[in-house]
Amino acid sequence: MATYKKKDKIAKQLQKDQAKINAESTTKEVFEGLDSGASRAEEWILKNQKAILVVIGVVLVAVLAYMAYMRYVQEPNELKAANELAYPKSYFEQAQANTVATDSLYTLALEGADGKFGFLGVIEEYGSTKAGNLAKYYAGISYLKMGDLKKAIEYFDGFSSDDLMLDAEAKANIGDAFADNNQLDEAFEYYEKAANDKPNNFTTPIYLNKAAEAAYNIGKYNKSVDLFTRLKNEYPQSEFSKDIDGKINRSKYADK
């Protein structure tokens, strides 16, 4: 019995030793693999170091060139453009506040005078700046007020903004331009875009109501119901939600 226990003990010890050897062997293989991979990587780097340095150099030059452009070209242009925009904007604001001779004021705002840029000049000279982009919005409004719907749409369409309201307002203004031209399908399309652009409590209810009314007017009654219902559920405090059930029912039963 003692001999059997002794053999069993020896067998277990042999198993432990073998397991330890296997583990050490596996660990050794892993490290050898890592060493081998590292060596190959080092060899590849040494072999291609000139190409790598060229790529790094090109990236560095591009970054430095971009930084220099932003500091010495773009930033001064932004300042110049903002200063230039002040002149036509004063005419634009006068036109907005007046009820007579507005076309003349809008024309001055667009074309400039006394050697000063109007919105169109700011766009042409500083189109890549924030002020140049904003000039497109003002130009769109000016043309819309003057009844030139094609030009209004062109400049609104070229305008973009991260502002919570301006981008949506530009789309809604395109909708207004199409509506004034009796192109109601296009008007609906842009009103809906405006309603879905950066939703907020201020402008979204206005554009939802416009989109719903436009949908009703072109016979898209189900769409009109959906938009009025969204207005009711998402903006119940809005003035456009007053008598909303009546508007919903009108659209529901319009084709019956």
Secondary structure, DSSP 8 states (H G I E B T S, - for coil): -HHHHHHHHHHHHHHHHHHHHHHHHHHHHHHHHHHHHHHHHHHHHHHTHHHHHHHHHHHHHHHHHHHHHIIIIIHHHHHHHHHHHHHHHHHHHHHHH-SSSHHHHHHHHHH--TT---HHHHHHHHTTSHHHHHHHHHHHHHHHHHT-HHHHHHHHHT----STTHHHHHHHHHHHHHHHTT-HHHHHHHHHHHHHSS--TTTHHHHHHHHHHHHHHTT-HHHHHHHHHHHHHH-TTSGGGTTHHHHHHHHHTTT-
